[in-house]
Amino acid sequence: MNRTRLRSAAALVLLPVLALTACGSGTTSGTPAGAQASPAPTDDPVAAVRTVDSVAALLPADVRESGTLRIGSSVGFPPGAYYPDGPGKAPAGQDIDIADAVAKVLGVKLDRQDASFETILPALGSGKYDVGTGNFGVTAQRLKTVDFVTYINDGQGFAVKKGNTTLKKRVTDLTELCGLTIGTGAGTTFETTLTAQKGVCAKAGKKPYEVKVYSENGATLTALQQGRIDVIMSTINGLRHQAAQPAARTTFLGEYHRLDVGFAFRKGSPLTKAFRAAVNELIKDGTYARILAKWGTGASAIDASRINPPEHR
């Protein structure tokens, strides 16, 4: 991940004003003095996790021998994954903790490589990464080319600028967005959903909505605050966390569609059974619940990890 992207990712939900600065350009000249990322919680539920030999035995022999897995990691914004201490420092978040805990159960180290969200899934097939994380929702389309091991239930939601009364309640139908401009992330399920359903407004006799796609989360929030978009479509947990930060000046409009979220692997990867067993071990011993409590995402807990569950309908 380049420095521009890191700077923008760290900026999301953190600045009292993303002051007329084009986050996509990487400039921070308009950043208020002293603005910084929200500090990460200090408790460390991962510290006590130990290797479970019966689970580690499920790994392929070559992985057990090397002791390392390459993980492509998309670092965006809290509570999933972000940079609490700025670019170049260690990332933190729910996804980081869960991945680190799984690695400890499996007795391996993670070679974490930052990558943009939209590049990770294709790179799995080429062998660049063994596993990918980035709040990847399990969809029927993705299941054609990628295997998933689930670890949380998140999904799709909407947010507006605080004080915006155009949308006053939870969005339950995309026709409620007709005539508006929606900002979302490149290569996401949100972009796919909005693009696939773009004809709903015409069918309802309404003006179509417009979709603007951003490769950086900070740029999306900037566009919202500057009035270039009317609403953001993103993750439920991310938007809920963002709205709880006064500096973000956003209002969460609730859940639109739930999705299982998982570790991503190339199709047919021999790693999936080991990862599923590791997540289930963390659920059983209570570490999983402690991680979610740390990041305020307990409402998204799952009872058991699954390999390639069908997409929620």
LINVEN-V885046 format. One record per run of one state. SS is the DSSP state (helix for helix, strand for strand, loop for the rest). FROM is the first residue (numbers start at 1). LEN is the number of residues. If there is no record, write none. Layout:
# LINVEN-V885046
{{SS | FROM | LEN} {SS | FROM | LEN}}
This chain:
# LINVEN-V885046
{{loop | 1 | 2} {helix | 3 | 9} {loop | 12 | 6} {strand | 18 | 1} {loop | 19 | 4} {helix | 23 | 3} {loop | 26 | 5} {strand | 31 | 1} {loop | 32 | 21} {helix | 53 | 4} {loop | 57 | 4} {helix | 61 | 6} {loop | 67 | 1} {strand | 68 | 6} {loop | 74 | 8} {strand | 82 | 1} {loop | 83 | 9} {strand | 92 | 1} {loop | 93 | 1} {helix | 94 | 13} {loop | 107 | 2} {strand | 109 | 6} {loop | 115 | 2} {helix | 117 | 10} {loop | 127 | 4} {strand | 131 | 3} {loop | 134 | 3} {strand | 137 | 1} {loop | 138 | 4} {helix | 142 | 3} {loop | 145 | 1} {strand | 146 | 16} {loop | 162 | 12} {helix | 174 | 4} {loop | 178 | 3} {strand | 181 | 5} {loop | 186 | 3} {helix | 189 | 8} {loop | 197 | 3} {helix | 200 | 4} {loop | 204 | 6} {strand | 210 | 5} {loop | 215 | 2} {helix | 217 | 9} {loop | 226 | 5} {strand | 231 | 5} {helix | 236 | 8} {loop | 244 | 2} {helix | 246 | 3} {loop | 249 | 1} {strand | 250 | 17} {loop | 267 | 5} {helix | 272 | 14} {loop | 286 | 1} {helix | 287 | 9} {loop | 296 | 2} {helix | 298 | 3} {loop | 301 | 6} {strand | 307 | 1} {loop | 308 | 6}}
